Amino acid sequence: MIFKVLYQKDKIETPRRETTLSLYLEAETEVDARSIVQENTDYNIEYIEPLQGKHLEYEQQSPDFKLTEFN
């Protein structure tokens, strides 16, 4: 399943909507997605949203849609 992860690059600063970033990730569950991001980054995860159906199709039309892969 594809997940959209909304995050802040820094865990120290107070989260602000203006600085929220997103990445797209493929994982089995939301827990797996969170674990993958936490193990590979220092990001402050705000929200993880599962994408499927029409919502996924809509997100895929964005020029910013790109699946993030961690080694």
Beta strands, then each sheet from edge to edge (+ up, - down):
strand 1: 2-8
strand 2: 21-26
strand 3: 44-51
sheet 1: 2+ 1- 3+
end
